[in-house]
Amino acid sequence: MSDSSALALKSHHLPYWFGLAAGLLGLSLLWTGLFWSQLGHPLPETGWMAEVYAVKRAHAKALPSPKVLVLAGSNALFSLDSGLLEADWGRPVVNLGVNAALGLDYLLRTAEPLLQPGDLVVMPLEYPLYQGDRFLNAQLIDYVIGQDPGYWRSLPFFERLSFIAQVPAARLIAGLRPPVESPPTPSGLYRAQYLDARGDYTHNDWSQLTAAERVIAEQAHAQARLKRHTYGRDDRADAPGWQRLRAFHQQLQRRGIGLWMVPPALMDQPSYHTDSVERHYYETLPERVRALGIPFFWDPYACMYPPEDFFDTPYHLTAAARTRHTRSLIAQLPSPP
């Protein structure tokens, strides 16, 4: 083929490539515009989390230091009695647990402004959060876009771009619905009105449930009994969560803030004992955390309880089991410095 023929062929294809690039750019701008237009406009499904966080953060800001902040997902929300901790330690305690689906980075980043020198953070972190993966799930996306756009703005530039790129089209389409003038009363079991003054969930007593709530809880409990987690097989030594925890601890040390890590309450399953990979994970986790320089107290196996101790998920204790669990935890911990 002559040079003139090759040049003509390239010229023939140029409009196609320009059109493709213009189309992709237009779609990207449209996608970004839809994202920006929905920042701060929540969907109803995330309302309960926003209400719960508002109560907890206001309480944490009002407490004098030194104070204790319990930091994890809903395992902390359901499974620790902050009043017992407060009575034993003689320090004000606030429970910041809400939802592990928001991820490790969200939990740590949003807790930092609430901490002051002399405070102590107690973390009964759910096992998946040790991985600290950046994968965005639907709950995190919905919550950040609608309820906490400040978190998105606080991310580094390329992480903000990644967030925009990972938002599902269905979420952007759902956000185009007109805002609800008067949000309906939330259904289900999770409501801010069920929090006590320290941020503990108080509606996990079967005797308190309405008939409709009991059906929801029993169905969830039946599903929880079938759940066999594979945290050992899912574990990665190079997962970003390990370094994120180390950096968090070092930052707290520089500010004169303590950090203790403890196991979460978890519904026991035979495979956690009989599967060699799973058993190795639970047996070695405390030392892996201590290798980061972070104090870790108690044994993960001591925090695994039979199904009847749980409410609606493998991480949510009933009210009675929560009291027993918290008393056992207090026995394992030193007095705060």
C-alpha positions in Angstrom: 0.0 0.0 0.0 1.4 3.4 -1.0 1.9 6.1 1.6 -0.9 8.2 0.1 -3.3 5.3 0.3 -2.4 4.6 4.0 -2.9 8.3 4.8 -6.2 8.3 3.1 -7.3 5.2 5.1 -6.3 6.9 8.4 -8.1 10.1 7.4 -11.2 8.0 6.6 -11.3 6.6 10.2 -10.6 9.8 12.0 -14.2 10.9 12.2 -15.1 7.6 13.8 -12.5 8.0 16.5 -13.4 11.6 17.1 -17.1 10.6 17.4 -16.3 7.8 19.8 -14.2 10.0 22.0 -16.8 12.8 22.0 -19.5 10.2 22.9 -17.5 8.8 25.8 -16.7 12.3 27.0 -20.4 13.3 26.8 -21.5 10.2 28.7 -18.8 10.9 31.4 -20.0 14.5 31.8 -23.6 13.4 32.0 -22.8 10.7 34.6 -20.8 13.2 36.6 -23.5 15.8 36.3 -26.1 13.3 37.6 -23.8 12.5 40.5 -23.3 16.1 41.5 -27.0 16.9 41.2 -27.8 14.2 43.8 -25.2 15.1 46.4 -27.1 15.8 49.6 -30.4 14.4 48.3 -31.0 11.2 50.3 -33.1 8.2 49.5 -35.5 7.1 52.2 -33.7 3.8 52.8 -30.7 5.6 54.5 -32.7 7.7 56.8 -32.4 5.5 59.9 -28.5 5.5 59.6 -28.4 9.3 59.4 -30.7 9.7 62.4 -28.6 7.2 64.4 -25.3 8.9 63.5 -26.7 12.3 64.3 -27.7 11.2 67.9 -24.4 9.5 68.5 -22.1 12.2 67.2 -24.0 14.9 69.0 -23.5 12.9 72.3 -19.8 12.3 71.6 -19.2 16.0 70.9 -20.9 16.9 74.2 -19.0 14.5 76.4 -16.0 15.8 78.3 -12.7 14.1 77.9 -11.3 11.7 78.9 -14.1 9.6 77.4 -14.4 6.2 75.8 -15.7 5.7 72.3 -16.8 2.3 71.1 -16.1 2.1 67.4 -17.2 -0.7 65.0 -20.3 -1.5 62.9 -23.7 -2.8 64.1 -21.9 -5.4 66.2 -21.0 -2.6 68.6 -24.5 -1.1 68.3 -26.2 -4.3 69.4 -23.7 -6.2 71.4 -22.1 -3.9 74.0 -23.7 -2.3 77.1 -22.0 1.1 77.3 -23.7 1.8 80.6 -21.9 -1.1 82.2 -18.6 0.0 80.8 -19.2 3.5 82.1 -20.1 2.3 85.6 -17.0 0.1 85.8 -14.5 2.5 84.3 -15.8 5.8 85.7 -15.6 7.5 82.3 -18.4 8.6 80.0 -18.9 6.2 77.2 -20.6 6.6 73.8 -21.3 3.8 71.3 -20.5 4.9 67.7 -21.5 1.6 66.1 -24.0 1.8 63.2 -23.3 -0.3 60.2 -20.2 -2.3 59.1 -21.3 -2.0 55.5 -20.1 1.6 55.5 -16.5 0.2 55.6 -13.4 0.6 57.6 -12.3 3.9 56.1 -15.6 5.6 56.7 -15.7 4.4 60.4 -12.2 5.6 61.1 -12.3 8.9 59.1 -15.6 10.1 60.6 -14.6 9.2 64.1 -11.4 11.2 64.1 -13.0 14.6 64.6 -14.8 13.3 67.7 -11.7 12.3 69.6 -9.6 14.4 72.0 -6.4 13.8 73.9 -6.9 11.4 76.8 -9.8 9.6 75.1 -9.8 5.8 74.6 -11.2 4.0 71.5 -12.4 0.4 72.0 -12.9 -1.4 68.7 -14.8 -4.8 68.5 -14.3 -4.7 64.8 -16.2 -7.0 62.5 -13.9 -9.5 60.8 -14.5 -8.4 57.2 -13.4 -4.8 58.1 -9.9 -6.0 58.8 -9.6 -6.3 55.0 -10.5 -2.6 54.5 -11.3 -3.1 50.9 -12.3 -0.1 48.8 -15.1 -1.9 47.1 -18.2 0.3 47.2 -21.4 -1.5 48.3 -24.9 -0.1 47.7 -25.4 1.0 51.3 -22.2 3.0 51.4 -22.9 4.7 48.1 -26.5 5.5 49.0 -25.5 6.9 52.4 -22.6 9.0 51.2 -24.4 10.5 48.2 -27.5 11.4 50.1 -26.5 11.8 53.8 -22.8 12.5 54.0 -21.4 14.1 50.8 -18.7 15.7 53.0 -17.1 12.3 53.3 -16.8 12.0 49.5 -15.3 15.5 49.4 -12.8 14.6 52.0 -11.4 11.7 49.9 -8.2 12.2 47.8 -8.9 13.3 44.2 -8.5 10.0 42.4 -10.6 8.2 45.1 -13.4 10.7 44.4 -13.2 9.9 40.7 -13.3 6.2 41.5 -16.3 6.7 43.7 -18.2 8.4 40.8 -17.2 5.7 38.4 -18.5 2.9 40.7 -21.9 4.4 41.4 -24.5 2.0 39.7 -26.8 3.5 37.1 -29.8 2.3 39.1 -28.7 4.5 42.0 -28.5 7.6 39.8 -31.9 6.8 38.2 -33.4 6.3 41.7 -32.1 9.6 42.8 -34.0 11.4 40.0 -37.3 10.8 41.9 -38.7 13.9 43.4 -37.7 14.3 47.1 -40.2 13.1 49.7 -41.6 16.1 51.6 -42.5 14.2 54.7 -40.5 10.9 55.0 -42.7 8.1 56.2 -42.1 6.5 59.6 -39.3 4.0 59.1 -40.4 0.4 59.0 -38.5 -2.6 60.4 -36.4 -2.9 63.5 -33.8 -0.1 63.2 -34.8 3.3 64.4 -33.1 6.2 66.2 -35.8 6.1 68.8 -34.5 2.7 70.0 -31.2 4.2 71.1 -30.4 5.0 74.7 -28.5 8.0 75.9 -25.1 6.4 75.2 -26.0 5.1 71.7 -26.7 1.5 72.5 -29.6 -0.2 70.7 -32.3 -1.1 73.2 -35.0 -2.9 71.1 -33.2 -6.3 70.9 -35.4 -7.9 73.6 -37.8 -10.4 72.1 -40.4 -9.5 74.8 -40.5 -5.9 73.6 -41.3 -6.6 69.9 -44.6 -6.1 68.3 -46.1 -9.1 66.3 -44.9 -7.6 63.0 -41.4 -6.9 64.4 -41.2 -10.4 65.8 -41.9 -11.9 62.3 -39.1 -9.8 60.8 -36.6 -10.7 63.6 -37.5 -14.4 63.5 -37.0 -14.6 59.7 -33.6 -12.8 59.9 -32.6 -15.0 62.8 -33.4 -18.2 60.8 -31.2 -16.9 58.0 -28.4 -16.1 60.4 -28.3 -19.6 61.7 -27.5 -20.9 58.2 -24.7 -18.4 57.6 -21.2 -20.0 57.5 -18.6 -17.2 57.2 -15.3 -18.0 55.6 -13.2 -15.2 57.0 -10.1 -17.4 57.0 -10.3 -18.2 53.3 -11.2 -14.6 52.5 -8.3 -13.2 54.4 -5.4 -11.5 52.6 -2.3 -10.5 54.5 -1.7 -7.6 52.0 -5.2 -6.3 52.3 -5.3 -2.4 52.8 -7.1 -2.7 56.1 -4.1 -3.8 58.0 -2.0 -0.7 57.0 -5.0 1.5 57.5 -5.4 0.3 61.1 -1.7 0.8 61.7 -1.8 4.3 60.4 -5.0 5.1 62.5 -3.3 3.8 65.7 -0.1 5.9 65.0 -2.2 9.0 64.4 -4.1 8.4 67.7 -0.8 7.9 69.5 0.5 11.2 68.3 -2.6 12.9 69.6 -2.5 11.1 73.0 -5.5 8.9 72.3 -5.5 5.2 73.2 -6.8 2.3 71.1 -7.8 -1.2 72.2 -9.1 -3.9 69.9 -11.3 -6.8 71.0 -13.1 -9.5 69.2 -16.7 -9.0 68.0 -19.5 -11.2 69.2 -20.2 -13.8 66.5 -22.7 -16.6 66.2 -20.8 -19.8 66.6 -20.6 -22.4 63.8 -18.9 -25.8 63.8 -16.7 -24.9 60.8 -15.0 -22.2 62.7 -13.5 -24.9 64.8 -13.2 -27.9 62.4 -11.9 -26.1 59.3 -8.2 -25.8 59.6 -8.0 -22.5 57.6 -10.8 -20.9 59.6 -9.4 -22.1 62.9 -6.0 -20.7 62.0 -7.5 -17.3 61.2 -9.2 -16.9 64.6 -6.2 -18.4 66.6 -3.7 -16.0 65.0 -5.7 -12.8 64.6 -4.8 -11.4 68.1 -1.1 -11.6 67.4 -1.5 -10.2 63.9 -3.1 -7.1 65.4 -0.5 -6.8 68.1 2.2 -7.0 65.4 0.8 -3.7 64.2 1.5 -2.2 67.7 -2.2 -2.2 68.7 -3.2 -3.8 72.0 -5.6 -6.7 71.4 -7.5 -8.2 74.3 -9.5 -11.5 74.7 -9.9 -14.6 72.6 -12.1 -14.6 69.4 -13.4 -18.0 70.4 -14.6 -16.7 73.8 -16.8 -14.3 71.9 -18.6 -16.9 69.8 -22.0 -17.8 71.3 -24.8 -20.2 70.5 -27.6 -19.1 68.1 -30.1 -18.5 70.9 -28.0 -15.6 72.1 -28.5 -13.7 68.9 -31.2 -11.4 67.7 -31.5 -10.9 63.9 -27.9 -11.3 62.5 -24.8 -13.3 63.4 -23.4 -10.2 65.0 -26.4 -8.9 67.0 -26.8 -10.2 70.5 -30.1 -10.1 72.4 -30.3 -7.8 75.3 -29.7 -10.5 77.9 -26.7 -11.9 76.0 -25.3 -8.4 75.5 -25.2 -7.9 79.3 -23.3 -11.2 79.8 -20.9 -10.4 77.0 -20.1 -7.0 78.3 -19.5 -8.2 81.8 -17.1 -10.8 80.4 -15.4 -8.2 78.3 -14.9 -5.9 81.4 -13.2 -8.9 83.2 -10.7 -9.2 80.3 -9.7 -5.5 80.1 -7.5 -3.4 82.3 -8.8 -0.1 83.6 -8.4 2.7 81.1 -5.2 4.7 81.6 
